Amino acid sequence: MRAAVWTLPLAKSLDKAREAPAREKAAGDVAGRAGAPDVLAEWDLVKRAQAFESAAIEALYQAYYPKVYNYGFLQMGDVQAAEDLASDVMLKMIESINKYHFRGLPFGAWVFRIARNRLIDLHRRRRRRGEVDLSETLSSALASPHALAERALDRGQLQVALKHLTDEQRQVIVLKFIEGFDNRSVGKIMARSEGAVKSLQHRALGSLRRLLYHDRV
């Protein structure tokens, strides 16, 4: 998937927020709900996977591998690291699927909780080894002609702008506008209250709007 496709829902919300900041919160909530999966239908698929039905396991793998990859890439800016994260999370998902209990939230909230924990562990290991933060690779991409051409497009700038947010703000933006989770599910994934999620979203959208539009006001 190309960055412009990933970030289209976010771009639309930023455009609306730019024109009418007072409606920013409502626009974000609508965007989050619009992408929510059919929770009950997916729960049926999960139950089949828990019974070791190979087709159901494959369906969940195909559905969530690209989502977790996108999440990892937009957090870290590194293709190999994102692929490793997605593979690791899929393995953990399959190994632990019988521990999942339906509580009214999308199955994806459970999967992305695994992804978030793995991402935190990865950052901790890299810091202990004294390695450069993977998010810096996203900013270094600005030096390439391809990235400079992409940045000239409004939608392409979104991927670059994400690196300027805090880790939690970036996670809220990716989970809500790109993965389509609602505030309740994002809160479950991040172990934060819905109020905290809304606050993070508000600050993140404000920061992105300033980054993307400051030179065009």
Phi and psi in degrees as GROMACS dihedral restraints (atoms count N, CA, C in turn):
[ dihedral_restraints ]
;  ai    aj    ak    al  type     phi  dphi    fc
    3     4     5     6     1   -91.1    20    10
    4     5     6     7     1   154.4    20    10
    6     7     8     9     1   -57.5    20    10
    7     8     9    10     1   -37.1    20    10
    9    10    11    12     1   -63.0    20    10
   10    11    12    13     1   -33.3    20    10
   12    13    14    15     1   -71.5    20    10
   13    14    15    16     1   -44.1    20    10
   15    16    17    18     1   -58.0    20    10
   16    17    18    19     1   -41.1    20    10
   18    19    20    21     1   -97.2    20    10
   19    20    21    22     1     4.8    20    10
   21    22    23    24     1   -59.0    20    10
   22    23    24    25     1   -46.8    20    10
   24    25    26    27     1   -59.8    20    10
   25    26    27    28     1   -39.0    20    10
   27    28    29    30     1   -65.9    20    10
   28    29    30    31     1   -42.1    20    10
   30    31    32    33     1   -60.3    20    10
   31    32    33    34     1   -41.5    20    10
   33    34    35    36     1   -62.7    20    10
   34    35    36    37     1   -42.0    20    10
   36    37    38    39     1   -67.5    20    10
   37    38    39    40     1   -36.4    20    10
   39    40    41    42     1   -66.6    20    10
   40    41    42    43     1   -38.9    20    10
   42    43    44    45     1   -61.5    20    10
   43    44    45    46     1   -43.9    20    10
   45    46    47    48     1   -65.6    20    10
   46    47    48    49     1   -41.4    20    10
   48    49    50    51     1   -66.2    20    10
   49    50    51    52     1   -34.0    20    10
   51    52    53    54     1   -65.9    20    10
   52    53    54    55     1   -39.8    20    10
   54    55    56    57     1   -76.3    20    10
   55    56    57    58     1   -33.0    20    10
   57    58    59    60     1  -145.5    20    10
   58    59    60    61     1    82.1    20    10
   60    61    62    63     1   -55.3    20    10
   61    62    63    64     1   -30.1    20    10
   63    64    65    66     1   -66.0    20    10
   64    65    66    67     1   -21.4    20    10
   66    67    68    69     1   -97.3    20    10
   67    68    69    70     1     9.6    20    10
   69    70    71    72     1   -57.5    20    10
   70    71    72    73     1   -46.8    20    10
   72    73    74    75     1   -63.0    20    10
   73    74    75    76     1   -46.9    20    10
   75    76    77    78     1   -63.1    20    10
   76    77    78    79     1   -40.4    20    10
   78    79    80    81     1   -62.2    20    10
   79    80    81    82     1   -40.7    20    10
   81    82    83    84     1   -65.3    20    10
   82    83    84    85     1   -41.1    20    10
   84    85    86    87     1   -64.3    20    10
   85    86    87    88     1   -40.5    20    10
   87    88    89    90     1   -64.2    20    10
   88    89    90    91     1   -42.6    20    10
   90    91    92    93     1   -62.3    20    10
   91    92    93    94     1   -39.2    20    10
   93    94    95    96     1   -66.6    20    10
   94    95    96    97     1   -41.9    20    10
   96    97    98    99     1   -71.3    20    10
   97    98    99   100     1   -32.3    20    10
   99   100   101   102     1   -61.6    20    10
  100   101   102   103     1   -32.1    20    10
  102   103   104   105     1   -95.7    20    10
  103   104   105   106     1     5.8    20    10
  105   106   107   108     1   -66.7    20    10
  106   107   108   109     1   137.5    20    10
  108   109   110   111     1   -75.2    20    10
  109   110   111   112     1   166.5    20    10
  111   112   113   114     1   -75.0    20    10
  112   113   114   115     1    99.5    20    10
  114   115   116   117     1   -61.4    20    10
  115   116   117   118     1   -45.5    20    10
  117   118   119   120     1   -69.2    20    10
  118   119   120   121     1   -39.8    20    10
  120   121   122   123     1   -64.1    20    10
  121   122   123   124     1   -39.1    20    10
  123   124   125   126     1   -69.0    20    10
  124   125   126   127     1   -34.4    20    10
  126   127   128   129     1   -61.3    20    10
  127   128   129   130     1   -37.9    20    10
  129   130   131   132     1   -61.1    20    10
  130   131   132   133     1   -40.6    20    10
  132   133   134   135     1   -65.1    20    10
  133   134   135   136     1   -40.6    20    10
  135   136   137   138     1   -63.8    20    10
  136   137   138   139     1   -41.6    20    10
  138   139   140   141     1   -60.9    20    10
  139   140   141   142     1   -38.0    20    10
  141   142   143   144     1   -66.4    20    10
  142   143   144   145     1   -38.1    20    10
  144   145   146   147     1   -66.6    20    10
  145   146   147   148     1   -36.4    20    10
  147   148   149   150     1   -66.6    20    10
  148   149   150   151     1   -22.3    20    10
  150   151   152   153     1   -90.0    20    10
  151   152   153   154     1    12.0    20    10
  153   154   155   156     1    64.9    20    10
  154   155   156   157     1    33.7    20    10
  156   157   158   159     1   -79.3    20    10
  157   158   159   160     1   116.0    20    10
  159   160   161   162     1   -61.1    20    10
  160   161   162   163     1   -37.3    20    10
  162   163   164   165     1   -64.5    20    10
  163   164   165   166     1   -37.3    20    10
  165   166   167   168     1   -69.7    20    10
  166   167   168   169     1   -41.4    20    10
  168   169   170   171     1   -62.1    20    10
  169   170   171   172     1   -43.6    20    10
  171   172   173   174     1   -62.9    20    10
  172   173   174   175     1   -39.7    20    10
  174   175   176   177     1   -63.6    20    10
  175   176   177   178     1   -42.0    20    10
  177   178   179   180     1   -66.6    20    10
  178   179   180   181     1   -40.3    20    10
  180   181   182   183     1   -60.8    20    10
  181   182   183   184     1   -48.4    20    10
  183   184   185   186     1   -64.7    20    10
  184   185   186   187     1   -32.1    20    10
  186   187   188   189     1   -74.6    20    10
  187   188   189   190     1   -38.4    20    10
  189   190   191   192     1  -102.6    20    10
  190   191   192   193     1   -20.4    20    10
  192   193   194   195     1   -57.8    20    10
  193   194   195   196     1   -51.8    20    10
  195   196   197   198     1   -64.7    20    10
  196   197   198   199     1   -31.8    20    10
  198   199   200   201     1   -66.3    20    10
  199   200   201   202     1   -45.2    20    10
  201   202   203   204     1   -69.1    20    10
  202   203   204   205     1   -36.5    20    10
  204   205   206   207     1   -59.9    20    10
  205   206   207   208     1   -48.2    20    10
  207   208   209   210     1   -58.2    20    10
  208   209   210   211     1   -44.5    20    10
  210   211   212   213     1   -58.6    20    10
  211   212   213   214     1   -47.6    20    10
  213   214   215   216     1   -65.6    20    10
  214   215   216   217     1   -42.1    20    10
  216   217   218   219     1   -66.4    20    10
  217   218   219   220     1   -42.4    20    10
  219   220   221   222     1   -71.2    20    10
  220   221   222   223     1   -21.3    20    10
  222   223   224   225     1   -82.5    20    10
  223   224   225   226     1   -36.8    20    10
  225   226   227   228     1  -112.9    20    10
  226   227   228   229     1   -25.6    20    10
  228   229   230   231     1    72.7    20    10
  229   230   231   232     1    21.7    20    10
  231   232   233   234     1  -132.3    20    10
  232   233   234   235     1   120.1    20    10
  234   235   236   237     1   -62.5    20    10
  235   236   237   238     1   -49.2    20    10
  237   238   239   240     1   -63.5    20    10
  238   239   240   241     1   -41.9    20    10
  240   241   242   243     1   -64.7    20    10
  241   242   243   244     1   -38.2    20    10
  243   244   245   246     1   -66.7    20    10
  244   245   246   247     1   -39.8    20    10
  246   247   248   249     1   -65.0    20    10
  247   248   249   250     1   -42.0    20    10
  249   250   251   252     1   -63.7    20    10
  250   251   252   253     1   -42.4    20    10
  252   253   254   255     1   -62.0    20    10
  253   254   255   256     1   -47.1    20    10
  255   256   257   258     1   -61.8    20    10
  256   257   258   259     1   -43.3    20    10
  258   259   260   261     1   -64.1    20    10
  259   260   261   262     1   -42.4    20    10
  261   262   263   264     1   -63.6    20    10
  262   263   264   265     1   -43.5    20    10
  264   265   266   267     1   -67.4    20    10
  265   266   267   268     1   -39.4    20    10
  267   268   269   270     1   -63.7    20    10
  268   269   270   271     1   -40.0    20    10
  270   271   272   273     1   -63.0    20    10
  271   272   273   274     1   -44.8    20    10
  273   274   275   276     1   -64.6    20    10
  274   275   276   277     1   -38.6    20    10
  276   277   278   279     1   -59.7    20    10
  277   278   279   280     1   -46.5    20    10
  279   280   281   282     1   -68.4    20    10
  280   281   282   283     1   -42.7    20    10
  282   283   284   285     1   -65.1    20    10
  283   284   285   286     1   -33.1    20    10
  285   286   287   288     1  -107.7    20    10
  286   287   288   289     1     7.6    20    10
  288   289   290   291     1   -61.6    20    10
  289   290   291   292     1   -28.4    20    10
  291   292   293   294     1   -73.0    20    10
  292   293   294   295     1   -10.1    20    10
  294   295   296   297     1   -87.3    20    10
  295   296   297   298     1    -9.5    20    10
  297   298   299   300     1   -77.1    20    10
  298   299   300   301     1   133.1    20    10
  300   301   302   303     1  -124.9    20    10
  301   302   303   304     1   128.3    20    10
  303   304   305   306     1   -69.3    20    10
  304   305   306   307     1   126.7    20    10
  306   307   308   309     1  -131.3    20    10
  307   308   309   310     1    27.1    20    10
  309   310   311   312     1    92.0    20    10
  310   311   312   313     1    -9.4    20    10
  312   313   314   315     1   -97.0    20    10
  313   314   315   316     1   158.0    20    10
  315   316   317   318     1   -59.6    20    10
  316   317   318   319     1   145.8    20    10
  318   319   320   321     1   -56.1    20    10
  319   320   321   322     1   -33.0    20    10
  321   322   323   324     1   -59.8    20    10
  322   323   324   325     1   -28.5    20    10
  324   325   326   327     1   -63.0    20    10
  325   326   327   328     1   -37.3    20    10
  327   328   329   330     1   -69.2    20    10
  328   329   330   331     1   -43.2    20    10
  330   331   332   333     1   -62.5    20    10
  331   332   333   334     1   -44.2    20    10
  333   334   335   336     1   -74.7    20    10
  334   335   336   337     1   -21.6    20    10
  336   337   338   339     1   -65.5    20    10
  337   338   339   340     1   -40.4    20    10
  339   340   341   342     1   -61.4    20    10
  340   341   342   343     1   -45.5    20    10
  342   343   344   345     1   -62.1    20    10
  343   344   345   346     1   -42.9    20    10
  345   346   347   348     1   -63.7    20    10
  346   347   348   349     1   -43.6    20    10
  348   349   350   351     1   -63.3    20    10
  349   350   351   352     1   -40.0    20    10
  351   352   353   354     1   -65.1    20    10
  352   353   354   355     1   -39.1    20    10
  354   355   356   357     1   -65.2    20    10
  355   356   357   358     1   -41.8    20    10
  357   358   359   360     1   -61.4    20    10
  358   359   360   361     1   -44.2    20    10
  360   361   362   363     1   -61.3    20    10
  361   362   363   364     1   -40.7    20    10
  363   364   365   366     1   -62.6    20    10
  364   365   366   367     1   -45.3    20    10
  366   367   368   369     1   -63.2    20    10
  367   368   369   370     1   -39.1    20    10
  369   370   371   372     1   -64.1    20    10
  370   371   372   373     1   -43.9    20    10
  372   373   374   375     1   -63.0    20    10
  373   374   375   376     1   -41.5    20    10
  375   376   377   378     1   -67.7    20    10
  376   377   378   379     1   -37.1    20    10
  378   379   380   381     1   -66.0    20    10
  379   380   381   382     1   -39.4    20    10
  381   382   383   384     1   -64.2    20    10
  382   383   384   385     1   -33.7    20    10
  384   385   386   387     1   -83.8    20    10
  385   386   387   388     1    -3.1    20    10
  387   388   389   390     1    73.8    20    10
  388   389   390   391     1    23.7    20    10
  390   391   392   393     1   -83.1    20    10
  391   392   393   394     1   160.0    20    10
  393   394   395   396     1   -70.4    20    10
  394   395   396   397     1   139.4    20    10
  396   397   398   399     1   -58.4    20    10
  397   398   399   400     1   129.7    20    10
  399   400   401   402     1   -59.3    20    10
  400   401   402   403     1   -26.1    20    10
  402   403   404   405     1   -64.7    20    10
  403   404   405   406     1   -20.4    20    10
  405   406   407   408     1   -68.5    20    10
  406   407   408   409     1   -22.7    20    10
  408   409   410   411     1   -66.3    20    10
  409   410   411   412     1   -24.8    20    10
  411   412   413   414     1   -69.3    20    10
  412   413   414   415     1   -41.1    20    10
  414   415   416   417     1   -70.4    20    10
  415   416   417   418     1   -33.6    20    10
  417   418   419   420     1   -67.1    20    10
  418   419   420   421     1   -21.9    20    10
  420   421   422   423     1   -64.1    20    10
  421   422   423   424     1   -19.7    20    10
  423   424   425   426     1   -63.2    20    10
  424   425   426   427     1   -19.7    20    10
  426   427   428   429     1   -76.7    20    10
  427   428   429   430     1   -17.0    20    10
  429   430   431   432     1   -83.7    20    10
  430   431   432   433     1   144.9    20    10
  432   433   434   435     1   -57.8    20    10
  433   434   435   436     1   -39.1    20    10
  435   436   437   438     1   -61.5    20    10
  436   437   438   439     1   -45.0    20    10
  438   439   440   441     1   -66.9    20    10
  439   440   441   442     1   -37.1    20    10
  441   442   443   444     1   -64.7    20    10
  442   443   444   445     1   -38.2    20    10
  444   445   446   447     1   -66.7    20    10
  445   446   447   448     1   -40.7    20    10
  447   448   449   450     1   -65.3    20    10
  448   449   450   451     1   -37.0    20    10
  450   451   452   453     1   -66.0    20    10
  451   452   453   454     1   -23.8    20    10
  453   454   455   456     1   -67.0    20    10
  454   455   456   457     1   -18.9    20    10
  456   457   458   459     1   -90.6    20    10
  457   458   459   460     1   135.5    20    10
  459   460   461   462     1   -53.0    20    10
  460   461   462   463     1   -46.5    20    10
  462   463   464   465     1   -68.3    20    10
  463   464   465   466     1   -34.6    20    10
  465   466   467   468     1   -66.4    20    10
  466   467   468   469     1   -27.6    20    10
  468   469   470   471     1   -67.6    20    10
  469   470   471   472     1   -22.5    20    10
  471   472   473   474     1   -59.7    20    10
  472   473   474   475     1   -43.3    20    10
  474   475   476   477     1   -61.3    20    10
  475   476   477   478     1   -41.0    20    10
  477   478   479   480     1   -68.6    20    10
  478   479   480   481     1   -41.0    20    10
  480   481   482   483     1   -64.7    20    10
  481   482   483   484     1   -28.3    20    10
  483   484   485   486     1   -58.6    20    10
  484   485   486   487     1   -30.7    20    10
  486   487   488   489     1   -68.0    20    10
  487   488   489   490     1   -17.6    20    10
  489   490   491   492     1   -84.3    20    10
  490   491   492   493     1    -5.9    20    10
  492   493   494   495     1   -84.7    20    10
  493   494   495   496     1   164.7    20    10
  495   496   497   498     1   -70.3    20    10
  496   497   498   499     1   164.6    20    10
  498   499   500   501     1   -56.9    20    10
  499   500   501   502     1   -44.4    20    10
  501   502   503   504     1   -70.2    20    10
  502   503   504   505     1   -39.0    20    10
  504   505   506   507     1   -62.5    20    10
  505   506   507   508     1   -42.9    20    10
  507   508   509   510     1   -63.8    20    10
  508   509   510   511     1   -40.4    20    10
  510   511   512   513     1   -63.7    20    10
  511   512   513   514     1   -41.4    20    10
  513   514   515   516     1   -61.8    20    10
  514   515   516   517     1   -44.8    20    10
  516   517   518   519     1   -62.7    20    10
  517   518   519   520     1   -46.1    20    10
  519   520   521   522     1   -65.3    20    10
  520   521   522   523     1   -45.7    20    10
  522   523   524   525     1   -68.1    20    10
  523   524   525   526     1   -38.4    20    10
  525   526   527   528     1   -81.3    20    10
  526   527   528   529     1   -51.8    20    10
  528   529   530   531     1   -92.1    20    10
  529   530   531   532     1   -23.2    20    10
  531   532   533   534     1  -103.8    20    10
  532   533   534   535     1   -41.0    20    10
  534   535   536   537     1   -92.1    20    10
  535   536   537   538     1   -16.0    20    10
  537   538   539   540     1    83.9    20    10
  538   539   540   541     1    18.9    20    10
  540   541   542   543     1   -79.5    20    10
  541   542   543   544     1   150.6    20    10
  543   544   545   546     1   -85.3    20    10
  544   545   546   547     1   175.6    20    10
  546   547   548   549     1   -60.9    20    10
  547   548   549   550     1   -38.4    20    10
  549   550   551   552     1   -62.9    20    10
  550   551   552   553     1   -44.5    20    10
  552   553   554   555     1   -67.9    20    10
  553   554   555   556     1   -40.7    20    10
  555   556   557   558     1   -61.6    20    10
  556   557   558   559     1   -41.1    20    10
  558   559   560   561     1   -60.9    20    10
  559   560   561   562     1   -39.8    20    10
  561   562   563   564     1   -64.6    20    10
  562   563   564   565     1   -44.2    20    10
  564   565   566   567     1   -62.2    20    10
  565   566   567   568     1   -42.8    20    10
  567   568   569   570     1   -94.8    20    10
  568   569   570   571     1    -0.9    20    10
  570   571   572   573     1    58.1    20    10
  571   572   573   574     1    43.6    20    10
  573   574   575   576     1  -128.4    20    10
  574   575   576   577     1   158.2    20    10
  576   577   578   579     1   -73.4    20    10
  577   578   579   580     1   161.3    20    10
  579   580   581   582     1   -61.6    20    10
  580   581   582   583     1   -36.1    20    10
  582   583   584   585     1   -62.3    20    10
  583   584   585   586     1   -40.5    20    10
  585   586   587   588     1   -66.2    20    10
  586   587   588   589     1   -38.2    20    10
  588   589   590   591     1   -62.8    20    10
  589   590   591   592     1   -44.9    20    10
  591   592   593   594     1   -62.0    20    10
  592   593   594   595     1   -40.1    20    10
  594   595   596   597     1   -65.9    20    10
  595   596   597   598     1   -43.4    20    10
  597   598   599   600     1   -62.1    20    10
  598   599   600   601     1   -41.8    20    10
  600   601   602   603     1   -62.8    20    10
  601   602   603   604     1   -44.1    20    10
  603   604   605   606     1   -60.0    20    10
  604   605   606   607     1   -47.1    20    10
  606   607   608   609     1   -67.4    20    10
  607   608   609   610     1   -39.0    20    10
  609   610   611   612     1   -65.7    20    10
  610   611   612   613     1   -45.0    20    10
  612   613   614   615     1   -63.5    20    10
  613   614   615   616     1   -38.4    20    10
  615   616   617   618     1   -62.8    20    10
  616   617   618   619     1   -43.4    20    10
  618   619   620   621     1   -65.1    20    10
  619   620   621   622     1   -44.2    20    10
  621   622   623   624     1   -63.2    20    10
  622   623   624   625     1   -40.7    20    10
  624   625   626   627     1   -62.3    20    10
  625   626   627   628     1   -42.1    20    10
  627   628   629   630     1   -65.6    20    10
  628   629   630   631     1   -41.7    20    10
  630   631   632   633     1   -65.3    20    10
  631   632   633   634     1   -39.3    20    10
  633   634   635   636     1   -84.0    20    10
  634   635   636   637     1   -27.1    20    10
  636   637   638   639     1  -117.9    20    10
  637   638   639   640     1    -1.3    20    10
  639   640   641   642     1   -62.1    20    10
  640   641   642   643     1   -31.4    20    10
  642   643   644   645     1   -91.0    20    10
  643   644   645   646     1     6.8    20    10
  645   646   647   648     1  -122.0    20    10
  646   647   648   649     1     5.0    20    10
